[in-house]
Structure formats: structure tokens, C-alpha cells
Amino acid sequence: MRRIVLVVGTLGLMVTAGSTGAEAQRRQGYRIGNVNVRVVRGDLMKTPAKALVTPINSGGPGLWNGKVDRVIMGTVGTGYHQQLNRKLPQFGDLKTVVARGTKQRGRNAFEHVVFVGDNLQSSLKKVVCSGLECASRAGFSSVSMPAMRMGVMRGAVERTTQDTMNGMVQGIKRYAAKVGASGTVRDVTIVVHSSQDTINALNTALGAAGR
């Protein structure tokens, strides 16, 4: 079987006979400005990245009961959230805090956490962009993110799965346009635990963003 290699910008796409360019792009990732974006199904804690970017209510510990918060605290303890707690007076909607940490073998594949205040007052586009800008100021080159507002916050702002995932992708696009070549975050991995509908919505949004 003859193999054809297509290189688009700095993102190489491998295409084999019987495979469409769209299918290959989903496997390899998408390019938005200077940012490579991948969608993976798996465990957020075990997805390699310099930092995890995640939204969180700015109201304090009593409201930190989302799935991602529970997974972080249940896997590596409360250290990241304790750092955020100490900075609550400066925290709020769309505000960001970098909580520093280390990888723990077999437990988490990232070192740091970027918390983004999300009180369901702003569009997801702004939430994602704020988190990526913070990660860039901190000098991080790669980040992972959960599929946001798909748990207990589903439907609170964006009404459909597609609208929500469009918001995530538009946030990445806004970040890429704002920072240009000066941004340090060049690799973004969006981690979906299991929902194929969410993965499909992300691929649709990413495919449209690249046009």
C-alpha cells in the first residue's frame, strides 16, 4: 500500500490509502495559530503536560466539589487547593492562580495547576483564554484541560454539548490570536473521560476553527 505524507505548516499529517485527511487530522491534532491542540480519551491525571488548567468556583472550599477537584484531591492530596485557598482574597471570576507542585510517579503526569475562577458569569471562551494566558505568563509550554462545563455545570451557561465545546475551542483561538508568537503555551491537550459525543463535538469545533 502506497503511503502519502502531507505536511501542513508545522503539523505533519500522515494519510494512508482509504483514510481521509479529516480522520488523519483527528489522530494527529489540530493547529490553531501557534498552538497544537489534541483531543484524547483518558485519565486527566495521567495525561502528560507541564500544567493542568481547570476552572473552579471562586467562592472557596465549600464550593470545590466538582469532579476534577475531587479527582485531584483524591489522587495527590489537597496541596494545590491549599495554595489557592491562601490566595482567595485576590481570586474571583476569570481571575487565575498558579498552584505549584511536582509529578508523583504513577499518580499525576503534570506538575502545576492553573486554577481559573468560573462563577458561571462569563462565557467559556473567556474562561479558557484566561487560563491559557496565565499558563503562558508562568512560562508553561504544554497544558492539559478537562472538557469543561460538562459535569455538574452542564447547561448552566452554554445550552448544548456542541455550544460548550465551541466555547472551549474559541477560547484557545482567542488566546492564540492575542499572544501570537510570544505565547509560551504551544501544546494543549483536551482530555475527555469517556463521552464520544463530547469528543465528536470537540473535533467538529476544532475542524471549524482551523478554516
C-alpha positions in Angstrom: 0.0 0.0 0.0 1.5 3.3 -1.0 1.7 5.9 1.8 1.4 9.7 1.2 2.7 12.2 3.7 1.2 15.7 3.8 2.9 18.4 5.8 0.7 21.4 6.6 2.7 24.2 8.3 4.5 22.7 11.2 1.8 20.0 11.8 2.6 16.7 9.9 -0.4 14.7 8.9 0.0 11.0 7.9 -2.6 9.8 5.3 -2.9 6.3 4.0 -5.0 4.9 1.3 -8.6 4.6 2.4 -8.1 7.2 5.1 -9.4 10.8 4.8 -7.5 13.9 5.7 -10.1 14.6 8.4 -9.5 11.2 10.0 -5.8 11.7 10.0 -6.1 15.2 11.5 -8.1 13.9 14.4 -5.4 11.4 15.1 -2.5 13.9 14.9 -4.1 17.0 16.2 -5.1 20.5 15.1 -3.2 23.7 14.6 -4.7 27.0 15.8 -2.2 29.8 15.3 1.0 28.7 17.1 -0.9 26.2 19.2 -1.2 22.4 18.6 -4.4 21.0 20.0 -5.2 17.4 20.7 -8.3 15.6 21.9 -7.7 12.4 23.9 -9.9 10.0 25.7 -8.4 9.0 29.1 -7.3 9.9 32.6 -6.7 13.6 33.2 -4.3 12.8 36.0 -2.1 10.7 33.7 -2.1 12.9 30.7 1.4 14.4 30.3 1.6 18.2 30.5 3.6 20.9 32.3 0.4 22.1 33.9 -3.3 21.3 34.3 -5.7 24.2 33.5 -9.0 23.8 35.3 -12.0 26.1 36.1 -13.1 26.4 39.7 -15.7 28.4 41.7 -14.0 31.4 43.4 -16.3 31.1 46.5 -13.9 28.9 48.4 -13.5 25.3 49.7 -17.2 24.8 50.3 -17.9 25.0 46.6 -15.0 22.9 45.4 -16.9 19.8 44.8 -16.6 19.3 41.0 -15.3 16.1 39.6 -11.9 17.4 38.6 -11.4 18.9 42.1 -12.4 15.6 43.7 -10.0 13.6 41.4 -7.1 16.0 42.1 -7.5 15.9 45.9 -8.3 12.2 45.9 -5.2 11.4 43.9 -2.4 13.8 45.1 -3.9 15.4 48.1 -5.1 18.9 48.9 -1.8 20.8 48.3 -2.8 22.5 45.1 -6.2 23.6 46.6 -4.5 24.8 49.8 -2.3 27.2 47.7 -5.5 28.5 46.1 -7.2 28.9 49.4 -4.4 31.2 50.6 -4.9 33.5 47.7 -8.7 33.7 47.8 -8.8 37.4 48.6 -7.3 38.1 45.2 -9.4 35.4 43.4 -12.7 35.9 41.5 -14.4 35.2 38.2 -11.8 34.9 35.4 -9.0 35.5 37.9 -6.2 32.9 37.9 -3.9 31.3 40.4 -0.9 29.1 39.7 -0.5 26.3 42.3 3.0 24.8 42.1 3.7 21.1 42.6 5.6 18.1 41.4 4.9 15.0 39.5 4.3 12.0 41.6 5.2 8.8 39.9 2.2 6.8 38.8 -0.2 9.4 40.2 -0.1 12.6 38.2 1.6 13.4 34.9 1.6 17.2 35.4 3.5 19.4 37.8 1.4 22.5 38.3 -2.3 23.5 38.3 -3.7 26.8 36.9 -7.0 27.5 38.6 -9.4 29.8 36.7 -12.3 31.4 38.5 -15.5 30.3 36.9 -18.7 31.5 38.7 -20.8 30.8 35.6 -20.9 34.5 34.9 -18.7 34.6 31.8 -18.5 32.7 28.5 -16.4 29.6 28.4 -14.4 31.3 25.7 -13.2 33.9 28.3 -12.6 31.2 30.9 -10.3 29.1 28.7 -8.5 32.2 27.3 -7.8 33.5 30.8 -6.4 30.1 31.9 -4.1 29.8 28.9 -2.8 33.4 29.2 -2.0 32.7 32.9 -0.2 29.5 31.9 1.8 31.4 29.3 2.8 34.1 31.8 4.1 31.3 34.0 6.2 30.1 31.1 4.5 26.7 30.7 4.9 25.2 27.2 2.2 22.5 27.5 -1.1 22.2 29.3 -3.9 19.7 29.7 -7.5 20.6 30.3 -10.7 18.7 31.1 -13.7 19.0 28.8 -15.1 22.0 30.8 -18.7 22.6 32.0 -19.7 19.0 31.1 -20.3 17.8 34.7 -22.3 19.5 37.4 -22.2 22.7 35.4 -23.6 21.2 32.2 -26.1 23.5 30.6 -25.7 26.3 33.2 -24.4 28.8 30.6 -23.9 27.1 27.2 -27.0 25.0 26.5 -25.7 22.2 24.3 -22.6 20.0 24.2 -21.7 21.5 20.9 -22.1 25.1 22.2 -19.9 24.2 25.2 -17.1 22.6 23.2 -17.3 25.5 20.7 -16.7 27.8 23.6 -13.6 25.8 24.7 -12.1 25.9 21.2 -12.9 29.6 20.7 -11.1 30.3 23.9 -8.0 28.6 22.5 -8.4 30.5 19.3 -8.7 33.8 21.2 -5.5 33.0 23.2 -3.6 32.2 20.1 -4.7 35.4 18.4 -3.9 37.6 21.5 -0.4 36.3 22.3 0.8 35.3 18.8 4.4 34.1 18.7 5.1 35.5 22.2 2.9 32.9 23.9 4.8 30.0 25.6 1.9 27.6 25.6 2.2 25.7 22.3 0.6 22.4 23.1 -2.9 21.9 24.5 -4.4 18.5 25.3 -8.2 18.3 26.0 -8.9 15.2 28.0 -12.4 13.5 27.7 -13.0 10.8 30.2 -15.4 8.7 28.1 -18.1 10.6 26.2 -17.9 10.0 22.5 -20.5 12.8 22.0 -18.1 15.2 23.7 -15.2 14.0 21.6 -17.2 14.4 18.4 -18.3 17.9 19.4 -14.7 18.9 20.1 -13.5 17.6 16.7 -16.3 19.4 15.0 -15.4 22.7 16.7 -11.6 22.2 16.1 -12.2 21.4 12.5 -14.2 24.6 12.0 -11.7 26.7 13.9 -8.9 25.8 11.5 -10.8 27.0 8.5 
